[in-house]
């Protein structure tokens, strides 16, 4: 069993490395906050990320089969709720609820 000094030194080094790794992104990004490119990306990226996720989730969807109706209806509900209320949590929960209800009751395999 290691002695007490070694154990304390190990814990201190691990704590210092952990703190440094968590603080590094904030220190590195501080000069970028005033950048016009970063400000532009911060306004455009959320929509871009959502489009990429939708395309990724629906790219293998067999639109000629009946089981494709549940995800498409859930997507329509999600988009409709978001356009109506502008609340991401409401639209995500609403679309997920519709999808789960449709796949577990109407479109069971």
N, C-alpha and C positions, 0 to 999 in steps of 0.2 A: 504494500500500500504506500502511495507517495506521501511524502511529508507535507505538513500543513503549508509551508511557504510555497512549495511547488503548486499545490492545489489553488492557493489564493492567486498566485501569479497567472496560472492558467485561466482562471475565471476572469481576472482583470483584463488579460489580453483578448479573450473572447468578447468581453463586454466592449472594449475599445474598438475592436474590428466591427462588431455589429453596429455600434453607434456611428462609426465612420461611414459604413456602407449605407446606412439609412439617411445620413446627413448629406452625402455626396450629391445625390440628384438635386437637392434644393440649392446647394452651393453652385452646381454647374449650370442650373437653369435660371438662376437669378439674373444674369446679364441678358438672357434671351427674352425676358418678360416684356421689354420695351420694343422688341423686334416686330416690324409690321408683318413679316411672314408668319410668325408664331400667332399673332393676333388673327390673321386671316384663316390659318388652319384651325384655330380654336373655334371659329364660327362655322366652318365647313365640314370638319371631320365627323361630328356626330351623325349627320345625315349620310355621309359617305360610308361610315361604318355600318349603319343600319341597312343600307342598300346591299353592301357586301354580304352581310349576314342573311338577308332575305334570299339573295341569289344562291348562296351556298346551301341554305336549308331546302330550297325548292328546286334545285337543278336536276335532281333525279326523280322528281315527282311525275308519275305516269298520268298525264292529264286526260288520257282517253279512258281511264278506269274510274269507277265510281268512288273508290277510296281516296281519290284526289280531292273530293269535294270538301272534306273536313278541314284540311289545311288551308284551302283557298277561302272558305267561309271565315275561318279564324283570322286569316290575314285581312280580309275585308272588314271584319269587326274591329280588329286592332287599329287599322288605318282610320276607320270611321270614328271610333272613340277618340283617337288622338286629334283628328281634325276638329271634332266637336268640342272637346274639353281641354285640349292642350295639356294633358296630364299623363306623363309617361307611365307612372305606376298604374293608373286606372286602365290605360290602353293595354298594357302588358298583361295585367291580371284578367281583364275582360277577354282578350284574345285567347289566353291560355285556358280559361274556364270554358269558353265555347269549344275549343279544340278537344279538351278532355271529355266534355259531355258528348260531343258528336262521335268521337272515336270509341267511347265506352258504351254508348247506347244505340245510336243509329247505324254506324258503320262497323259493327263488330265482325271480325273475320271468322 
